[in-house]
Amino acid sequence: MRQRKPKNLQEKLAAHGDYLVARPEEARGRWRSLFRSADGAGLGACGAGGLGGDGGAASPSAGAGCGETGGHVFSSRKLFLEIGSGKGAFLTRKAQNDPESLYLGFEGREAVVLRAAEKAGAAGLKNILFSNLYVRDLAPVFAPGEADGLFLNFSDPWPKARHSGRRLTCGQYLAMYARLLKSGSRIEFKTDSNNFFRFSKEVLEESPEFEIVEAIEGVYDACDANSLILSGLALSEYEERFIRWNRRIYFLSAAKIGNSFDI
Ligand SMILES: C[S@@+](CC[C@H](N)C(=O)[O-])C[C@H]1O[C@@H](n2cnc3c(N)ncnc32)[C@H](O)[C@@H]1O
């Protein structure tokens, strides 16, 4: 995903601060309180702060009452995550299609996360946030069992064997996901790489924390590309491009097996 760095990147990020969480670790255990209520009222935006800036009163730790009110109102809403959310097409559509749930995307590249925040802002969404975090360790960011699902769309495949530990479906990452997901929550993974699919399937099969629910080679094989694109289904930027190119897409869904981490 090559992209020229936009001019005045920091100013643009600050202008979309309502959709960007600057210090995600400060939201640990109370992510739901950061989202705005459906009518736009409430304190949800208190969790968002301009990326890289000081965030001022908008920091997750600021704003008395944020935790109580927001936490109470939103505590029953489901929280879904995406790692490597790119320019946000998938998550924005998910948030539009499912306004009762909350969506949080992590994207490691600033210029790319800006595009996602712009998209969410243009759609006027209240149930979506992004963070410019390059995910390595989410233990400081989520309490055990805080999230209800995780999407991994067209994650970097890291094809060289010596880089296999960087793949977002390697054993170390799965163990981390198992801590932050509730029992029964799913990881949904899509890729256009047969090798990455097979690697991820094998790791999931060996994992004591997950069981595979679906493994599909060619998830859209029977679909017409144009109808699919126009269907309103949440598709990521890469996914839409691959569908147009008739490139085969592989899909895995795995459920977390029960344990004591749930909150
Ligand atoms: C191949 S692109 C796919 C983007 C998007 N998911 C899609 O399907 O269109 C992978 C994206 O994940 C981001 N990324 C890769 N590893 C990441 C990590 N550990 N944490 C956050 N973002 C990551 C990259 O910056 C890049 O934007």
The ligand as an SDF file (V2000), in Angstrom:
LIG
                    3D

 27 29  0  0  0  0  0  0  0  0999 V2000
   -1.7080   -5.3820    3.0160 C   0  0  0  0  0  0  0  0  0  0  0  0
   -2.3860   -4.0410    3.8580 S   0  0  0  0  0  0  0  0  0  0  0  0
   -4.1210   -4.4880    4.0300 C   0  0  0  0  0  0  0  0  0  0  0  0
   -4.9580   -3.3270    4.4540 C   0  0  0  0  0  0  0  0  0  0  0  0
   -6.4430   -3.6540    4.6750 C   0  0  0  0  0  0  0  0  0  0  0  0
   -6.6440   -4.5830    5.7660 N   0  0  0  0  0  0  0  0  0  0  0  0
   -7.0770   -4.1790    3.4270 C   0  0  0  0  0  0  0  0  0  0  0  0
   -7.4240   -5.3670    3.3900 O   0  0  0  0  0  0  0  0  0  0  0  0
   -7.2530   -3.3800    2.4810 O   0  0  0  0  0  0  0  0  0  0  0  0
   -1.8030   -4.3450    5.5070 C   0  0  0  0  0  0  0  0  0  0  0  0
   -1.9330   -3.1360    6.4020 C   0  0  0  0  0  0  0  0  0  0  0  0
   -1.6930   -3.5470    7.7310 O   0  0  0  0  0  0  0  0  0  0  0  0
   -0.8670   -2.6060    8.3780 C   0  0  0  0  0  0  0  0  0  0  0  0
   -0.1560   -3.3810    9.3930 N   0  0  0  0  0  0  0  0  0  0  0  0
    0.6650   -4.4280    9.1820 C   0  0  0  0  0  0  0  0  0  0  0  0
    1.0640   -4.9490   10.3470 N   0  0  0  0  0  0  0  0  0  0  0  0
    0.4680   -4.2130   11.3220 C   0  0  0  0  0  0  0  0  0  0  0  0
    0.4940   -4.2560   12.7340 C   0  0  0  0  0  0  0  0  0  0  0  0
    1.2080   -5.1730   13.3940 N   0  0  0  0  0  0  0  0  0  0  0  0
   -0.2310   -3.3430   13.4210 N   0  0  0  0  0  0  0  0  0  0  0  0
   -0.9530   -2.4150   12.7490 C   0  0  0  0  0  0  0  0  0  0  0  0
   -0.9990   -2.3130   11.4200 N   0  0  0  0  0  0  0  0  0  0  0  0
   -0.3110   -3.2090   10.7070 C   0  0  0  0  0  0  0  0  0  0  0  0
   -0.0040   -2.0270    7.2770 C   0  0  0  0  0  0  0  0  0  0  0  0
    0.4660   -0.7340    7.5860 O   0  0  0  0  0  0  0  0  0  0  0  0
   -0.9630   -2.0160    6.0940 C   0  0  0  0  0  0  0  0  0  0  0  0
   -1.6860   -0.7950    6.0200 O   0  0  0  0  0  0  0  0  0  0  0  0
  1  2  1  0
  2  3  1  0
  2 10  1  0
  3  4  1  0
  4  5  1  0
  5  6  1  0
  5  7  1  0
  7  8  2  0
  7  9  1  0
 10 11  1  0
 11 12  1  0
 11 26  1  0
 12 13  1  0
 13 14  1  0
 13 24  1  0
 14 15  1  0
 14 23  1  0
 15 16  2  0
 16 17  1  0
 17 18  1  0
 17 23  2  0
 18 19  1  0
 18 20  2  0
 20 21  1  0
 21 22  2  0
 22 23  1  0
 24 25  1  0
 24 26  1  0
 26 27  1  0
M  CHG  2   2   1   9  -1
M  END
$$$$
